[in-house]
Amino acid sequence: MVLSVSLIVVLAFLILLATAPKNMHLFELLFNGMTLNFFHVSQFSMFNNLKLISVSGHLDKLISFVCIRYVVFTAFVLFYLQLYLALRSGLAKSALTLACVALLVLAQYALQWAGILYFSSQTGLWSTAAWLAIVLLTLAGMKLFRHLARKEVKLP
């Protein structure tokens, strides 16, 4: 049951990602997705080694976790970056960042509720701090990529 629901969510996010209008180049999307996955894998490895988080041993839940982790979370943060680029106000960008982090933390709690992840202690503070760091590092990577891309295009 968990696998079928998670695959429906994954397919919905893939369809949304493929059909949504984008204001980022394909290479920029790939770079931001890889940056996000790099930081997310590092964060998860650290929390797993500290025994703060563990994954279910059932095969269907493990496949669900991998699909959600690499597709849904990545697509969600890429949607966030698309919206971030469309906004002009700093206050709106900050509010969007906090809303994105809150939704990612809620998604992590939903994974715990579904029995896909298990947390050994109270997860609120460290999970929020970890997702905030991941989102901000991905945002910094996007800004660095855009800065370097603009530098490449400028001719003397």
DSSP file (Angstrom, degrees, kcal/mol; ACC not computed):
  #  RESIDUE AA STRUCTURE BP1 BP2  ACC     N-H-->O    O-->H-N    N-H-->O    O-->H-N    TCO  KAPPA ALPHA  PHI   PSI    X-CA   Y-CA   Z-CA
    1    1 A M     >        0   0    0      0, 0.0     4,-2.0     0, 0.0     5,-0.2   0.000 360.0 360.0 360.0 -43.2    0.0    0.0    0.0
    2    2 A V  H  >  +     0   0    0      1,-0.2     4,-2.4     2,-0.2     5,-0.2   0.892 360.0  52.1 -65.8 -39.3    2.8    2.4    0.9
    3    3 A L  H  > S+     0   0    0      2,-0.2     4,-2.3     1,-0.2    -1,-0.2   0.910 109.2  48.5 -64.8 -43.2    4.7    1.7   -2.3
    4    4 A S  H  > S+     0   0    0      2,-0.2     4,-1.8     1,-0.2    -1,-0.2   0.909 113.4  46.8 -66.4 -41.2    1.7    2.3   -4.6
    5    5 A V  H  X S+     0   0    0     -4,-2.0     4,-2.1     1,-0.2    -1,-0.2   0.915 113.5  48.4 -66.1 -42.3    0.8    5.6   -2.9
    6    6 A S  H  X S+     0   0    0     -4,-2.4     4,-2.4     1,-0.2    -2,-0.2   0.874 110.1  51.7 -68.5 -35.1    4.4    6.8   -3.0
    7    7 A L  H  X S+     0   0    0     -4,-2.3     4,-2.5     2,-0.2    -1,-0.2   0.854 108.3  52.0 -69.0 -33.4    4.8    5.8   -6.7
    8    8 A I  H  X S+     0   0    0     -4,-1.8     4,-2.3     2,-0.2    -2,-0.2   0.916 111.4  47.2 -64.8 -42.5    1.6    7.8   -7.5
    9    9 A V  H  X S+     0   0    0     -4,-2.1     4,-2.3     2,-0.2    -2,-0.2   0.910 112.1  50.4 -64.7 -41.9    3.1   10.8   -5.7
   10   10 A V  H  X S+     0   0    0     -4,-2.4     4,-2.3     1,-0.2    -2,-0.2   0.929 111.5  47.5 -62.2 -46.0    6.4   10.4   -7.5
   11   11 A L  H  X S+     0   0    0     -4,-2.5     4,-2.5     2,-0.2    -1,-0.2   0.887 110.5  52.4 -63.9 -38.5    4.7   10.2  -10.9
   12   12 A A  H  X S+     0   0    0     -4,-2.3     4,-2.4     1,-0.2    -1,-0.2   0.922 111.2  46.6 -63.1 -43.2    2.6   13.3  -10.1
   13   13 A F  H  X S+     0   0    0     -4,-2.3     4,-2.5     2,-0.2    -2,-0.2   0.879 111.8  51.2 -67.0 -37.1    5.7   15.2   -9.2
   14   14 A L  H  X S+     0   0    0     -4,-2.3     4,-2.1     2,-0.2    -2,-0.2   0.906 111.3  47.5 -65.5 -41.0    7.5   14.0  -12.4
   15   15 A I  H  X S+     0   0    0     -4,-2.5     4,-2.1     2,-0.2     5,-0.2   0.918 113.4  48.2 -65.7 -42.9    4.6   15.1  -14.5
   16   16 A L  H  X S+     0   0    0     -4,-2.4     4,-2.1     1,-0.2    -2,-0.2   0.908 112.0  49.5 -62.5 -41.6    4.4   18.5  -12.8
   17   17 A L  H  < S+     0   0    0     -4,-2.5    -1,-0.2     1,-0.2    -2,-0.2   0.869 113.8  45.8 -66.5 -35.9    8.2   18.9  -13.2
   18   18 A A  H  < S+     0   0    0     -4,-2.1    -1,-0.2    -5,-0.2    -2,-0.2   0.840 121.2  35.7 -76.1 -32.5    8.1   18.0  -16.9
   19   19 A T  H  < S+     0   0    0     -4,-2.1    -2,-0.2    -5,-0.2    -3,-0.2   0.645  90.8 101.6 -99.4 -15.7    5.0   20.2  -17.8
   20   20 A A  S  < S-     0   0    0     -4,-2.1     2,-0.1    -5,-0.2    -4,-0.0  -0.422  81.9-105.4 -70.4 142.2    5.5   23.2  -15.6
   21   21 A P        -     0   0    0      0, 0.0     2,-0.4     0, 0.0    -1,-0.1  -0.459  40.9-154.2 -66.8 139.3    6.9   26.3  -17.2
   22   22 A K        -     0   0    0     -2,-0.1    57,-0.0     1,-0.1    -5,-0.0  -0.906  27.9-170.4-120.7 143.2   10.5   26.9  -16.3
   23   23 A N  S    S+     0   0    0     -2,-0.4     2,-0.4     2,-0.1    -1,-0.1   0.093  71.2  82.4-113.1  19.6   12.6   30.0  -16.1
   24   24 A M  S    S-     0   0    0      2,-0.0     2,-0.1     3,-0.0    -2,-0.1  -0.925  83.4-111.3-119.9 149.6   15.8   28.0  -15.5
   25   25 A H     >  -     0   0    0     -2,-0.4     4,-2.4     1,-0.1     5,-0.2  -0.360  30.4-111.8 -72.8 157.4   18.0   26.4  -18.1
   26   26 A L  H  > S+     0   0    0      1,-0.2     4,-2.5     2,-0.2     5,-0.2   0.891 119.0  50.7 -59.5 -41.5   18.1   22.6  -18.2
   27   27 A F  H  > S+     0   0    0      1,-0.2     4,-2.7     2,-0.2    -1,-0.2   0.861 109.3  52.0 -65.8 -33.8   21.8   22.5  -17.1
   28   28 A E  H  > S+     0   0    0      2,-0.2     4,-2.7     1,-0.2    -2,-0.2   0.904 109.1  49.6 -67.7 -40.5   20.8   24.8  -14.2
   29   29 A L  H  X S+     0   0    0     -4,-2.4     4,-2.4     2,-0.2    -2,-0.2   0.923 113.0  47.0 -61.7 -44.2   18.0   22.5  -13.2
   30   30 A L  H  X S+     0   0    0     -4,-2.5     4,-2.6     2,-0.2     5,-0.2   0.921 112.8  48.8 -63.9 -43.9   20.4   19.5  -13.3
   31   31 A F  H  X S+     0   0    0     -4,-2.7     4,-2.5     1,-0.2    -2,-0.2   0.927 113.2  46.8 -62.0 -45.1   23.1   21.4  -11.4
   32   32 A N  H  X S+     0   0    0     -4,-2.7     4,-2.4     2,-0.2    -1,-0.2   0.888 112.7  50.0 -66.2 -38.2   20.6   22.4   -8.7
   33   33 A G  H  X S+     0   0    0     -4,-2.4     4,-2.4    -5,-0.2    -2,-0.2   0.912 113.0  45.9 -65.1 -42.0   19.2   18.9   -8.5
   34   34 A M  H  X S+     0   0    0     -4,-2.6     4,-2.3     2,-0.2    -2,-0.2   0.885 112.2  51.2 -68.8 -37.7   22.6   17.4   -8.1
   35   35 A T  H  X S+     0   0    0     -4,-2.5     4,-2.2    -5,-0.2     5,-0.2   0.934 111.4  48.0 -62.5 -45.5   23.6   20.0   -5.5
   36   36 A L  H  X S+     0   0    0     -4,-2.4     4,-2.6     1,-0.2    -2,-0.2   0.931 112.6  47.8 -61.0 -46.5   20.5   19.3   -3.5
   37   37 A N  H  X S+     0   0    0     -4,-2.4     4,-2.6     1,-0.2     5,-0.2   0.868 109.3  54.6 -65.4 -35.3   21.0   15.5   -3.6
   38   38 A F  H  X S+     0   0    0     -4,-2.3     4,-2.0     1,-0.2    -1,-0.2   0.953 113.9  40.0 -61.1 -49.1   24.7   15.9   -2.6
   39   39 A F  H  X S+     0   0    0     -4,-2.2     4,-2.4     2,-0.2    -2,-0.2   0.856 115.4  52.1 -70.2 -33.9   23.7   17.9    0.5
   40   40 A H  H  X S+     0   0    0     -4,-2.6     4,-2.7    -5,-0.2     5,-0.2   0.908 110.1  48.0 -69.6 -40.7   20.7   15.7    1.3
   41   41 A V  H  X S+     0   0    0     -4,-2.6     4,-2.6     2,-0.2     5,-0.2   0.910 112.6  49.7 -63.7 -41.7   22.8   12.5    1.1
   42   42 A S  H  X S+     0   0    0     -4,-2.0     4,-2.1    -5,-0.2    -2,-0.2   0.927 113.1  46.1 -62.5 -45.0   25.5   14.1    3.3
   43   43 A Q  H  X S+     0   0    0     -4,-2.4     4,-2.4     2,-0.2     5,-0.2   0.920 114.1  47.5 -64.4 -44.7   22.9   15.1    5.9
   44   44 A F  H  X S+     0   0    0     -4,-2.7     4,-2.5     1,-0.2    -2,-0.2   0.897 111.1  51.2 -66.4 -39.3   21.1   11.8    5.8
   45   45 A S  H  X S+     0   0    0     -4,-2.6     4,-2.4    -5,-0.2    -1,-0.2   0.907 110.7  49.2 -62.6 -41.0   24.4    9.9    6.2
   46   46 A M  H  X S+     0   0    0     -4,-2.1     4,-1.7     2,-0.2    -2,-0.2   0.935 114.2  44.1 -64.4 -45.9   25.4   12.0    9.1
   47   47 A F  H  <>S+     0   0    0     -4,-2.4     5,-2.6     1,-0.2     6,-1.0   0.844 113.7  51.3 -69.4 -32.2   22.1   11.5   10.9
   48   48 A N  H ><5S+     0   0    0     -4,-2.5     3,-1.1    -5,-0.2    -1,-0.2   0.900 109.9  49.0 -70.1 -40.0   22.1    7.8   10.1
   49   49 A N  H 3<5S+     0   0    0     -4,-2.4    -2,-0.2     1,-0.3    -1,-0.2   0.823 109.7  52.0 -68.0 -30.6   25.6    7.4   11.5
   50   50 A L  T 3<5S-     0   0    0     -4,-1.7    -1,-0.3    -5,-0.2    -2,-0.2   0.426 113.6-121.8 -82.9   1.5   24.6    9.3   14.7
   51   51 A K  T < 5S+     0   0    0     -3,-1.1    -3,-0.2     2,-0.2    -2,-0.1   0.794  78.2 123.7  61.7  30.8   21.6    6.9   15.0
   52   52 A L  S   <S+     0   0    0     -5,-2.6    68,-2.1     1,-0.2    69,-0.6   0.693  76.2  22.7 -87.5 -21.3   19.1    9.8   14.9
   53   53 A I  E     -A  119   0A   0     -6,-1.0     2,-0.3    66,-0.2    -1,-0.2  -0.993  64.4-178.2-145.2 146.4   17.2    8.3   11.9
   54   54 A S  E     -A  118   0A   0     64,-2.3    64,-2.8    -2,-0.3     2,-0.3  -0.988  22.3-125.2-145.5 155.4   16.8    4.9   10.4
   55   55 A V  E     -A  117   0A   0     -2,-0.3    62,-0.2    62,-0.2    61,-0.1  -0.726  36.1 -97.6-101.0 148.5   15.0    3.5    7.4
   56   56 A S        -     0   0    0     60,-2.4    -1,-0.1    -2,-0.3     9,-0.1  -0.269  23.4-136.0 -61.2 149.3   12.5    0.7    7.5
   57   57 A G  S    S+     0   0    0      4,-0.1     2,-0.2     5,-0.0    -1,-0.1   0.577  72.3 105.7 -85.1 -10.9   13.8   -2.8    6.7
   58   58 A H  S  > S-     0   0    0      1,-0.1     4,-2.1    58,-0.0     5,-0.2  -0.491  71.8-134.0 -73.7 140.2   10.8   -3.7    4.4
   59   59 A L  H  > S+     0   0    0      1,-0.2     4,-2.5     2,-0.2     5,-0.2   0.886 102.2  51.4 -64.3 -41.8   11.6   -3.7    0.7
   60   60 A D  H  > S+     0   0    0      1,-0.2     4,-1.9     2,-0.2    -1,-0.2   0.886 112.6  46.1 -65.8 -37.0    8.5   -1.8   -0.3
   61   61 A K  H  > S+     0   0    0      2,-0.2     4,-2.3     1,-0.2    -1,-0.2   0.842 111.3  52.5 -73.4 -32.5    9.1    1.0    2.2
   62   62 A L  H  X S+     0   0    0     -4,-2.1     4,-2.2     2,-0.2    -2,-0.2   0.914 110.3  47.3 -67.5 -43.0   12.8    1.2    1.3
   63   63 A I  H  X S+     0   0    0     -4,-2.5     4,-2.5     2,-0.2    -2,-0.2   0.900 112.0  51.6 -63.9 -40.3   11.9    1.6   -2.4
   64   64 A S  H  X S+     0   0    0     -4,-1.9     4,-2.7    -5,-0.2     5,-0.3   0.916 109.1  50.3 -61.3 -43.4    9.3    4.3   -1.4
   65   65 A F  H  X S+     0   0    0     -4,-2.3     4,-2.8     2,-0.2     5,-0.2   0.923 111.1  47.7 -62.4 -44.4   11.9    6.1    0.6
   66   66 A V  H  X S+     0   0    0     -4,-2.2     4,-2.5     2,-0.2     5,-0.3   0.926 114.2  46.9 -63.8 -44.4   14.4    6.2   -2.2
   67   67 A C  H  X>S+     0   0    0     -4,-2.5     4,-2.1     2,-0.2     5,-1.0   0.929 116.3  43.5 -63.7 -45.4   11.8    7.3   -4.8
   68   68 A I  I  <>S+     0   0    0     -4,-2.7     5,-2.4     3,-0.2     6,-0.3   0.910 115.5  49.4 -66.8 -41.3   10.5   10.1   -2.5
   69   69 A R  I  <5S+     0   0    0     -4,-2.8     5,-0.3    -5,-0.3    -2,-0.2   0.923 120.6  32.3 -65.8 -44.8   13.9   11.2   -1.4
   70   70 A Y  I  <5S+     0   0    0     -4,-2.5    -1,-0.2    -5,-0.2    -2,-0.2   0.717 133.1  24.5 -90.3 -20.4   15.4   11.4   -4.9
   71   71 A V  I  X5S+     0   0    0     -4,-2.1     4,-2.8    -5,-0.3     5,-0.2   0.834 124.0  38.7-107.8 -55.6   12.4   12.5   -6.9
   72   72 A V  I  ><S+     0   0    0     -5,-1.0     4,-2.7     2,-0.2     5,-0.2   0.945 119.7  43.9 -68.9 -49.0    9.8   14.2   -4.8
   73   73 A F  H  ><S+     0   0    0     -5,-2.4     4,-2.2     1,-0.2    -1,-0.2   0.906 116.8  47.9 -63.4 -39.5   12.1   16.2   -2.5
   74   74 A T  H  > S+     0   0    0     -5,-0.3     4,-2.2    -6,-0.3    -2,-0.2   0.933 113.5  46.5 -66.0 -45.6   14.3   17.2   -5.5
   75   75 A A  H  X S+     0   0    0     -4,-2.8     4,-2.3     1,-0.2    -2,-0.2   0.892 111.5  52.7 -63.7 -39.0   11.3   18.3   -7.6
   76   76 A F  H  X S+     0   0    0     -4,-2.7     4,-2.2    -5,-0.2    -1,-0.2   0.925 111.0  45.4 -64.0 -43.7    9.8   20.2   -4.7
   77   77 A V  H  X S+     0   0    0     -4,-2.2     4,-2.4     2,-0.2    -1,-0.2   0.858 110.9  53.9 -69.5 -33.3   13.0   22.2   -4.1
   78   78 A L  H  X S+     0   0    0     -4,-2.2     4,-1.9     2,-0.2    -1,-0.2   0.885 108.4  49.7 -66.5 -37.1   13.3   22.8   -7.8
   79   79 A F  H  X S+     0   0    0     -4,-2.3     4,-2.4     2,-0.2    -2,-0.2   0.910 109.4  52.6 -62.9 -41.5    9.7   24.2   -7.8
   80   80 A Y  H  X S+     0   0    0     -4,-2.2     4,-2.6     1,-0.2    -2,-0.2   0.923 108.3  49.6 -59.1 -44.6   10.8   26.4   -4.8
   81   81 A L  H  X S+     0   0    0     -4,-2.4     4,-2.0     2,-0.2    -1,-0.2   0.867 108.8  53.4 -64.9 -35.5   13.8   27.7   -6.8
   82   82 A Q  H  X S+     0   0    0     -4,-1.9     4,-1.1     2,-0.2    -1,-0.2   0.935 112.9  43.1 -62.1 -46.5   11.5   28.5   -9.7
   83   83 A L  H  X S+     0   0    0     -4,-2.4     4,-1.3     1,-0.2    -2,-0.2   0.873 110.0  57.4 -67.0 -36.5    9.2   30.5   -7.5
   84   84 A Y  H  < S+     0   0    0     -4,-2.6     3,-0.4     1,-0.2    -1,-0.2   0.897 105.9  49.6 -61.0 -40.9   12.1   32.1   -5.7
   85   85 A L  H  < S+     0   0    0     -4,-2.0    -1,-0.2     1,-0.2    -2,-0.2   0.792 108.1  54.4 -69.1 -26.9   13.4   33.5   -9.0
   86   86 A A  H  < S+     0   0    0     -4,-1.1    -1,-0.2    -3,-0.2    -2,-0.2   0.745  94.0  84.6 -78.9 -23.1   10.0   34.9   -9.9
   87   87 A L     <  -     0   0    0     -4,-1.3     3,-0.0    -3,-0.4     0, 0.0  -0.505  51.4-174.0 -83.1 149.4    9.7   36.9   -6.6
   88   88 A R        +     0   0    0     -2,-0.2     2,-0.2     0, 0.0    -1,-0.1   0.726  58.4  84.6-108.3 -34.4   11.1   40.4   -6.3
   89   89 A S     >  -     0   0    0      1,-0.1     4,-1.9     2,-0.0     5,-0.1  -0.496  66.4-144.9 -78.3 137.9   10.6   41.2   -2.6
   90   90 A G  H  > S+     0   0    0     -2,-0.2     4,-2.2     2,-0.2     5,-0.2   0.858 102.3  53.6 -66.7 -35.7   13.1   40.0    0.0
   91   91 A L  H  > S+     0   0    0      2,-0.2     4,-2.4     1,-0.2    -1,-0.2   0.902 108.9  48.4 -66.2 -40.9   10.3   39.5    2.5
   92   92 A A  H  > S+     0   0    0      2,-0.2     4,-2.4     1,-0.2    -2,-0.2   0.886 111.0  51.0 -66.5 -38.1    8.4   37.3    0.1
   93   93 A K  H  X S+     0   0    0     -4,-1.9     4,-2.1     2,-0.2    -2,-0.2   0.900 111.1  48.1 -65.5 -40.1   11.5   35.3   -0.7
   94   94 A S  H  X S+     0   0    0     -4,-2.2     4,-2.3     2,-0.2    -2,-0.2   0.911 112.2  48.8 -65.5 -42.5   12.2   34.8    3.0
   95   95 A A  H  X S+     0   0    0     -4,-2.4     4,-2.3     1,-0.2    -2,-0.2   0.894 111.2  50.4 -64.8 -39.3    8.6   33.7    3.6
   96   96 A L  H  X S+     0   0    0     -4,-2.4     4,-2.4     2,-0.2    -1,-0.2   0.892 109.6  51.2 -65.0 -39.2    8.8   31.3    0.7
   97   97 A T  H  X S+     0   0    0     -4,-2.1     4,-2.3     2,-0.2    -2,-0.2   0.925 111.7  46.3 -63.4 -44.8   12.0   29.8    2.0
   98   98 A L  H  X S+     0   0    0     -4,-2.3     4,-2.4     1,-0.2    -2,-0.2   0.879 112.5  50.7 -66.2 -37.4   10.4   29.3    5.5
   99   99 A A  H  X S+     0   0    0     -4,-2.3     4,-2.3     2,-0.2    -2,-0.2   0.893 109.9  50.6 -66.6 -39.1    7.3   27.8    3.9
  100  100 A C  H  X S+     0   0    0     -4,-2.4     4,-2.1     2,-0.2    -2,-0.2   0.926 111.7  47.0 -63.5 -45.1    9.4   25.4    1.8
  101  101 A V  H  X S+     0   0    0     -4,-2.3     4,-2.3     1,-0.2    -2,-0.2   0.911 111.5  51.7 -63.5 -42.2   11.4   24.3    4.9
  102  102 A A  H  X S+     0   0    0     -4,-2.4     4,-2.3     1,-0.2    -1,-0.2   0.902 110.5  48.1 -62.4 -40.8    8.2   23.8    6.8
  103  103 A L  H  X S+     0   0    0     -4,-2.3     4,-2.1     2,-0.2    -1,-0.2   0.868 110.8  51.1 -68.3 -35.6    6.7   21.6    4.1
  104  104 A L  H  X S+     0   0    0     -4,-2.1     4,-1.8     2,-0.2    -2,-0.2   0.890 110.9  48.3 -67.7 -38.2    9.8   19.5    3.8
  105  105 A V  H  X S+     0   0    0     -4,-2.3     4,-2.1     2,-0.2    -2,-0.2   0.907 111.2  50.6 -66.6 -41.0    9.8   18.9    7.6
  106  106 A L  H  X S+     0   0    0     -4,-2.3     4,-2.1     1,-0.2    -2,-0.2   0.878 107.9  53.2 -63.8 -36.4    6.1   18.0    7.4
  107  107 A A  H  X S+     0   0    0     -4,-2.1     4,-2.0     2,-0.2    -1,-0.2   0.881 107.2  51.9 -64.4 -36.9    6.9   15.6    4.6
  108  108 A Q  H  X S+     0   0    0     -4,-1.8     4,-1.7     2,-0.2    -2,-0.2   0.896 109.1  49.4 -66.6 -39.0    9.5   14.0    6.8
  109  109 A Y  H  X S+     0   0    0     -4,-2.1     4,-2.5     2,-0.2    -2,-0.2   0.860 108.3  54.4 -66.0 -34.4    6.9   13.6    9.6
  110  110 A A  H  X S+     0   0    0     -4,-2.1     4,-2.1     2,-0.2    -2,-0.2   0.881 106.2  51.9 -66.0 -37.2    4.6   12.0    7.0
  111  111 A L  H  <>S+     0   0    0     -4,-2.0     5,-2.4     2,-0.2     6,-1.2   0.871 110.3  48.7 -65.1 -35.6    7.3    9.5    6.2
  112  112 A Q  H ><5S+     0   0    0     -4,-1.7     3,-1.0     4,-0.2    -2,-0.2   0.910 110.2  51.0 -68.4 -41.5    7.6    8.7    9.9
  113  113 A W  H 3<5S+     0   0    0     -4,-2.5    -2,-0.2     1,-0.3    -1,-0.2   0.867 108.5  52.1 -62.9 -36.7    3.8    8.4   10.1
  114  114 A A  T 3<5S-     0   0    0     -4,-2.1    -1,-0.3    -5,-0.1    -2,-0.2   0.571 116.3-115.5 -77.0  -8.7    3.8    6.0    7.1
  115  115 A G  T < 5S+     0   0    0     -3,-1.0    -3,-0.2    -4,-0.5    -2,-0.1   0.668  85.6 115.6  84.1  16.8    6.5    3.8    8.8
  116  116 A I  S   <S+     0   0    0     -5,-2.4   -60,-2.4    -6,-0.2     2,-0.3   0.870  78.4  30.1 -84.6 -40.1    9.1    4.5    6.2
  117  117 A L  E     -A   55   0A   0     -6,-1.2     2,-0.4   -62,-0.2    -2,-0.2  -0.863  68.3-154.8-116.9 153.1   11.5    6.4    8.5
  118  118 A Y  E     -A   54   0A   0    -64,-2.8   -64,-2.3    -2,-0.3     2,-0.4  -0.998   6.5-156.4-128.6 130.1   12.1    6.0   12.2
  119  119 A F  E     -A   53   0A   0     -2,-0.4   -66,-0.2   -66,-0.2   -67,-0.1  -0.869   7.2-156.4-106.5 138.1   13.4    8.8   14.4
  120  120 A S  S    S+     0   0    0    -68,-2.1     2,-0.2    -2,-0.4   -67,-0.1   0.712  74.5   8.8 -87.2 -19.8   15.2    8.0   17.6
  121  121 A S  S    S-     0   0    0    -69,-0.6     2,-0.2     1,-0.0    -2,-0.0  -0.763 107.8 -45.3-143.0-172.1   14.5   11.3   19.3
  122  122 A Q        -     0   0    0     -2,-0.2     4,-0.3     1,-0.1     3,-0.1  -0.468  50.7-171.3 -64.1 126.9   12.6   14.5   19.0
  123  123 A T     >  +     0   0    0     -2,-0.2     4,-2.2     1,-0.1     5,-0.4   0.533  54.7  94.3-103.1  -7.5   13.1   15.6   15.4
  124  124 A G  H  > S+     0   0    0      1,-0.2     4,-1.8     2,-0.2     5,-0.2   0.914  90.4  34.5 -57.1 -53.8   11.6   19.1   15.2
  125  125 A L  H  > S+     0   0    0      2,-0.2     4,-2.5     1,-0.2     5,-0.2   0.947 122.5  41.3 -73.3 -49.2   14.7   21.3   15.8
  126  126 A W  H  > S+     0   0    0     -4,-0.3     4,-2.3     1,-0.2    -1,-0.2   0.855 115.6  51.4 -71.1 -31.0   17.4   19.3   14.1
  127  127 A S  H  X S+     0   0    0     -4,-2.2     4,-2.5     2,-0.2     5,-0.2   0.913 112.3  46.2 -68.4 -41.9   15.2   18.4   11.1
  128  128 A T  H  X S+     0   0    0     -4,-1.8     4,-2.4    -5,-0.4    -2,-0.2   0.922 114.3  47.8 -64.9 -44.4   14.2   22.0   10.6
  129  129 A A  H  X S+     0   0    0     -4,-2.5     4,-2.3     2,-0.2    -2,-0.2   0.892 112.3  49.8 -64.7 -38.8   17.8   23.1   10.9
  130  130 A A  H  X S+     0   0    0     -4,-2.3     4,-2.5     2,-0.2    -2,-0.2   0.932 113.1  44.8 -66.6 -45.7   19.0   20.5    8.5
  131  131 A W  H  X S+     0   0    0     -4,-2.5     4,-2.8     2,-0.2     5,-0.2   0.882 112.2  52.8 -67.3 -36.4   16.4   21.3    5.8
  132  132 A L  H  X S+     0   0    0     -4,-2.4     4,-2.5    -5,-0.2    -1,-0.2   0.922 111.2  47.0 -63.0 -42.6   17.0   25.0    6.2
  133  133 A A  H  X S+     0   0    0     -4,-2.3     4,-2.5     2,-0.2    -2,-0.2   0.913 113.0  48.8 -64.0 -42.6   20.8   24.4    5.7
  134  134 A I  H  X S+     0   0    0     -4,-2.5     4,-2.2     2,-0.2    -2,-0.2   0.929 113.7  45.6 -64.1 -45.1   20.1   22.2    2.7
  135  135 A V  H  X S+     0   0    0     -4,-2.8     4,-2.4     1,-0.2    -2,-0.2   0.918 114.9  47.4 -65.6 -43.0   17.7   24.7    1.1
  136  136 A L  H  X S+     0   0    0     -4,-2.5     4,-2.4    -5,-0.2    -1,-0.2   0.887 112.3  49.3 -67.7 -37.8   20.1   27.6    1.7
  137  137 A L  H  X S+     0   0    0     -4,-2.5     4,-2.2     2,-0.2    -1,-0.2   0.886 112.1  48.4 -67.3 -37.6   23.1   25.8    0.4
  138  138 A T  H  X S+     0   0    0     -4,-2.2     4,-2.2    -5,-0.2    -2,-0.2   0.896 111.5  50.5 -66.9 -39.3   21.1   24.8   -2.7
  139  139 A L  H  X S+     0   0    0     -4,-2.4     4,-2.3     2,-0.2    -2,-0.2   0.901 110.3  49.4 -63.8 -41.2   20.0   28.4   -3.1
  140  140 A A  H  X S+     0   0    0     -4,-2.4     4,-2.4     1,-0.2    -2,-0.2   0.890 109.9  51.7 -65.4 -38.5   23.7   29.6   -2.8
  141  141 A G  H  X S+     0   0    0     -4,-2.2     4,-2.5     2,-0.2    -2,-0.2   0.888 109.1  50.5 -63.4 -39.1   24.7   27.0   -5.4
  142  142 A M  H  X S+     0   0    0     -4,-2.2     4,-2.6     2,-0.2    -2,-0.2   0.921 111.2  47.9 -64.2 -43.4   22.0   28.3   -7.7
  143  143 A K  H  X S+     0   0    0     -4,-2.3     4,-2.3     2,-0.2    -2,-0.2   0.896 112.3  49.2 -65.9 -38.8   23.2   31.9   -7.3
  144  144 A L  H  X S+     0   0    0     -4,-2.4     4,-2.6     2,-0.2     5,-0.2   0.914 111.2  49.8 -64.9 -42.4   26.8   30.8   -7.8
  145  145 A F  H  X S+     0   0    0     -4,-2.5     4,-2.4     1,-0.2    -2,-0.2   0.923 112.3  47.4 -61.5 -44.7   25.9   29.0  -11.0
  146  146 A R  H  X S+     0   0    0     -4,-2.6     4,-2.3     2,-0.2    -1,-0.2   0.884 111.3  51.3 -65.7 -37.5   23.9   32.0  -12.3
  147  147 A H  H  X S+     0   0    0     -4,-2.3     4,-1.9     1,-0.2    -2,-0.2   0.936 113.0  44.5 -64.5 -45.5   26.8   34.3  -11.5
  148  148 A L  H  X S+     0   0    0     -4,-2.6     4,-1.9     2,-0.2    -2,-0.2   0.862 112.2  52.6 -67.4 -35.3   29.3   32.1  -13.3
  149  149 A A  H  X S+     0   0    0     -4,-2.4     4,-1.5    -5,-0.2    -1,-0.2   0.901 110.4  47.5 -68.0 -39.4   26.9   31.7  -16.3
  150  150 A R  H  X S+     0   0    0     -4,-2.3     4,-1.6     1,-0.2    -2,-0.2   0.873 110.3  53.2 -66.8 -35.7   26.5   35.5  -16.6
  151  151 A K  H  < S+     0   0    0     -4,-1.9    -2,-0.2     1,-0.2    -1,-0.2   0.860 107.3  52.1 -66.5 -36.1   30.3   35.8  -16.4
  152  152 A E  H  < S+     0   0    0     -4,-1.9    -1,-0.2     1,-0.2    -2,-0.2   0.864 109.5  49.0 -66.9 -36.3   30.7   33.4  -19.2
  153  153 A V  H  < S+     0   0    0     -4,-1.5    -2,-0.2    -5,-0.1    -1,-0.2   0.817  87.4  97.4 -78.0 -30.7   28.3   35.2  -21.5
  154  154 A K     <  -     0   0    0     -4,-1.6    -4,-0.0    -5,-0.1    -3,-0.0  -0.368  60.2-157.8 -64.2 130.7   29.8   38.7  -21.0
  155  155 A L              0   0    0     -2,-0.1    -2,-0.1     1,-0.1    -1,-0.0  -0.852 360.0 360.0-108.1 146.3   32.1   39.6  -23.8
  156  156 A P              0   0    0      0, 0.0    -1,-0.1     0, 0.0    -2,-0.1   0.510 360.0 360.0 -70.4 360.0   34.9   42.3  -23.5
